[in-house]
């Protein structure tokens, strides 16, 4: 009689993944949030021109044949804002990814669980961006950053040299792409058959469904935009490994080099495009390719320099949450709720200005729409401050965390608790 085979041992249940609670508002680093608040002002100004319609545009997608004030405003925005504040925001996004990785490593969260967390975060950001494009704004950056975040997950644990190589290649590629896009736009603007198609597209903008259909094509552009964001995201990862923005006092020499060198490169590299946008000179199609490529690449240095400047000021003045003044506190409130404030910007731009909505964008000049952008940003500041005083997250942040973690996030402690 054969002996029965003993049952196979039951494997032990997998160990639960340690939970990592969100950082309390009073414990968040000052510099990254203040920098986000300032970056959103730049993003509002940079995007403002995209809400004008019924106008002829030239270099940098800026309206031509405006007043002297309009040309000056266009040149200043091109020199200090266009392709500069969005890289700053991309750097801060990458920095946030690095902080998430560092905190989970400190809590002994296994890498597969951390990677899944990062992929969910980036994936839902892409989803937010796609909805944003379809409903409101073709110039969305959320989907772009989300795609860049998905790619960045593969490099989260890569050595610094690999980050530099990949980032350098992506930066060069982004310059070529931007130069090609500007040159192509300049060339097509002179082709009668293309201009005819443009009239059809302009007519579609007056229809809610037609405008949505046109915006849907922007979803396909997100991977190309991610090429431009990736170098900054990877640099943000490198900064986060060293807590550069959380402990700026320990990195003052690095911050000084970035501020001085980055701003110098940004201004010198952006000057040719600024002069073209201000209609001081008219580059040929070939010249515009080089000018736009240089503007894009130098803007990366400018974006890092602006973030480093904020951190430098925070360190020099020894600013903490408890010592933030009213202006710094307002900027920080916006930065903590950057997703909500960014989406609110689109609502305040699109509903009054779009051809299919209020239609006011047909009647504003470059200078006027920049003034509108500053007003839009100030409204978001007021909303963020009100939420901050109530001790509440932004609604977009609350929804985002609920989707990522499949559970509601606890409300942050009020800032006065610091």
N, C-alpha and C positions, 0 to 999 in steps of 0.2 A: 504493500500500500504506500503510495507516494505521499510525501509530506507536503502540505499546502504551501504555496509560495507566499511569503510574508508580504503584506501590502507595501507599496512604495512609500517612502517617507514623504510626508506633506511638507513642501518648502515653507519656511516662515514667511509671513506677510511682509511686503516691502516696508521699510522704515518710512514713516511719514516725513514729507519734506518740511523742514523748518519754515514757519511762517515769518515773514519780514513785514512789519507794519510800516506804513508810510511815515516819512519824517514829519514830526510835528512842526507846525508853522513857526513856532518860536525857536526851533532848532535848525531851520534851513539856513544855509550860507547866504550872506547878504549879496555879494557881488554878482552871482549868476542871475538872481531874480531881478536886481536893479538893471542889469544889462539887458535882460529880456524886455523889461518895460520900455527902455529906450529904443531897443531894436524895433518894437512894434510901432513906434512913431515913424521911424525910417521906412518901414514896410508900408505904412499908410501913405506916406508921401510918394514913395516909388510907384505904388500901384495906382495912385490917383488918376494919372493920365490915361490909364486903360479904361476908365469909365467915361471918357469923352467920346463922342461919336459925331459923324457928319463933318469931320474935319480932315484935311490932308495932313499926313504925317511924313516925317523925314527920318534922319538918323536917330537911333535910340527910341524909335516909336513915338517921338515927341511931335506935337503939332508945329507946322511951319507957318510963316507969314503972320506971326502974332506981333504984339506991340514990343517995344524995347524992354519993358518990364517982363513980359512973357519970355523973351529970349534970355534975359539975365537969369530968371528963375530956372529955366530949362538947363542952362549951363551949370548953375550952382548945384542943382539936384543931380545932374549927371556926374559932377566932380566928387560930391561928398556922400551921395545917397544911393544912386542906382548901382546895382551889383556890388554894394558894400554892406548894407544893413542885412540883406538876406544871407550872405555868407556868415555874418555875425550870428544870426539866429541858427544857422546850420551848425556852427561850432558849439553853441550852447546845447543844441539837441544831442550832438555826439557826446558832449560832456555829461549830459544827463544819463545817457546809456552807460558810460563808464562808471558813474556813481552807483547805478543799479547793480552792475556787475560786482563792484567792490563791496557793497553792503551785503550782497548775497554770499559772496565768498567768506566774509567775516562771520556770517551766520551759519556757515558750513552747509549751504544749499548745494547739492550736487550740480555739476555743470550741465547735464542733460535737462534738469528742471529749470536752471537759469536760462539756458538757450531757448527752451520752449516759452519761457516768460518773455524774453526779448522778441521772439518771432511773433507772439501774440500782440505785443505792444506795437510793433511796426506794422503788422497786418491790419490792426484796427485803425491805425493812423491812415493807412492807404484807403480804408473804407470811408473814414470821415472825409478824406480829400475828394474821393469820387462823388460822394453825395453833395459836397460843397460845390464841386464843378457843375453837376447836373442842375442844382437848384439855383445857384447864384453867380459864381465867378469862375471864368475860364483860367484866370491867372493864379489858381490855387497853388500853395506850396506844401500842403500837408501830404498829398499823395507823393510828391517828389521826395520829401524827407522820409516818408514811410518806406519807399522803395530803397532809398539809400541806407536806411536802417536795416532792412532785410539783408542787403549785401554786407553791411558792416558787421553783422553777427559772425560772419566767417572769419573776421579779423580781430575779434575781441581779445583773443589771447595771443595774437601774433606779436613778435618782437617789434620794437620801435623802428628798426631799419626796414622791415617789410611794410609797415604802415607808411613810411616815407616814400618808398618806391611806388607802391600802389597809388598813394595820394598824388605823387608827382605825375604819374602817367595820366590819371584821371583829370588833373588840372590842365595839362597840355591839351588833352582831348576836348575838354570843355571850352578852352579858348578857340580851338579850331571850329567847334560846332557853333559857337556864338558868332564868330567871324563869318562863317558860311551863311548863317541865318540872316544877319544884317545885310550882307552883300546880295543875297537872293532877294530879300525884300526890296532893296534899292533897285535891282534890275527889273523885277516884275512890275514895279510901279510905273515903269515906262512902256510896258507892253499893252497895247489896246485891248487884246482879247482877255488878258488877266484883269484889266480894269473893269471890263464888262462883267466878269464873274464877281468882282468885288461889289458892284452895284446890286447884284442879286443877293449876295450875302448880307449887305447892309439892309436891304428890304426885309430879309428874314429876321433881323434883330428886332423888328417892331412886333413880332409875334412871340407869344410866350413859348409855344412849342417849337417854333423855328429857331429861336435863340437857344433853347435847350439842346436842340439837335446840333447846332453849331458848336456849343460848348462841349458836347460829348466827345468831339474829336480831340479835345485837350487831354483827355484821359490817356490817349496814346502817346502823348508827349512826355508824360511823367518819367519814363525810363531815361529819356535824354536829359531831362532836368536833373535827374539823380546823379548823372555823371558830374555835373557842376557842384552838387552838394556833397558828394562823397569825400573829396579831400578835406573839407572842413569837419565833417563828421569824424573822420579818422584822426584828425588833429585834436578834436575834442576828446576822443578816447585817450590819447596820449597825455593831454593836460589833466584828465581826471585821474589817471594812474598816479600822478604826483600831487593831486589836490591843489593845483595851481590857483584856481579861483576860490576855493574854500579857505585856503591859508595863504592869501596873497603876500602877507608880510614876509613869508619865508622864501618868496620867489621874486623879490623886487628887481634884481638884475635882469632876469629873463623878461619880466614885464616891461621894463624900460626899453630893452632892445626891441621888443615887438612893437611898442608904441612909436618909438622914433623911426625905426627902419620901416615898419609897416605903413605908417602914415606918409612917409616920404615916397615910398614906392607907389602907394595908392594915388597920391596927388600927381606925381610925374606920369604915371601910366594912364591916369584918367583924363589928363589935360587935353590930349588930341580929340577924344570923343566929346568932351565938354565944349570945345571950340566948335566942333561940327554941329553939335546939338544947338548951340547958341547962334548958329548960322553966321559965325565969323568967317568960316571957310567951308567950301563944299568939296568933300573928298570924292574921288572917282570910286567906282565899284571895287576895284582892286585895293585902293587905299582904305576904304571902309572895312574891308575884310581884316586888314592888319590892325586898324584902329580899334575895332570892336573886340578882336582877340586880346589885344593888350589891355583894354578896359576890363575885360572879364578876369584875366589872370591877376592884374594888379588889384582888382577889387577884393580878391581873396585876402591879400595882405592887409587891406584896409579893414575888412571885417574882423580879422583877428586883432588888429591894433585897437579898434574901438572897444572890444571886450576887455583887452588888456588895460586900456586906459581906465575903465570903470574899476577894475580890480586894483589898479595902482592908487586911485583916489581913495578907495575904501581902506587900503592898507595905510596910506599916508595920513589919513584923518582918523585912523583907528575906529572906524565905524562898526558898530554892532547893531543887532536888532533893537536893543534898548536905547541906543543913542541916535537912531535914525530920525531926522527931522521930518517935517510934513512932506516936503518934496520927495525925499528919499523913500519915505514910507509909502507914498502914492505910487512911485515907480515900482516898488517891490510888490505892492498889491496887484498891479497889472501883471508883473512877471510871474507871480504865483498862479495867476489865472489867465495865462497867455493864450490858451486854446479858446477859451470863452471870448476873450477880448478880440482875438483875430477874427473869429467868425462873426462877432458883432460888427466889426468894421465893414464886412461885406454887406451886411443888412443895411447899414447906414449909408453906404455908397450906392448899392444897386437899386434899392427901392425908390429913392428920389431921382437918380440920374439915368438909369438904363432906358433905352428906347422903348422896351416893352413894358416899362413901369412908369415912373414919374416923368421921364423924358427930359429932365433939366440938363443932362450932360451935353446936349446940343448947344447950349447957350453959355457955357462956361469957358473961360480961357485957361491957359496953363497956370498962370499965377492964381486965378480964382479957385481952381480945383485943388491946388496945393493948400490954399487957405482952408478949403473945405476939409481936406485931409487932417489938418491940425485940429480942426473942430471935432471931427469924428474921433480922433484919438483922445481928446479931452473928455468926450462923453464916455468912452470906455474907461478912462481913469476914474471918473465919478462912479460908475457902476462897480468897478473893482474895489474902490475904497469903501463903498456902502456894504459890499459883501464881506470885506475884511473886518469892518467894525461889527458885523453880525456874526463873525466867526464861521463863515460858510465858504465852502469851495465854490468855484464857478460851476454852473450847471453842466457845461461841456466836460470839464474835468471829472465831475462826479459820474456822468454817463460813461466816459472813457474808462475809468477805473472799474466800474461795474461790469462793463463788457470784457475787459481784460482778465479780471479776477473772478468774474461770475458771482460777485457778492458786493453789497454796498460798502463804500469806504466810509470810515468814521470821519466826522467833521473835524477839521483842524482846530486846535486851541486858538482863542483870540490872540492877536499880536500883543495885547496889553499884558498877557501872562508872562512875558519874557522878563 
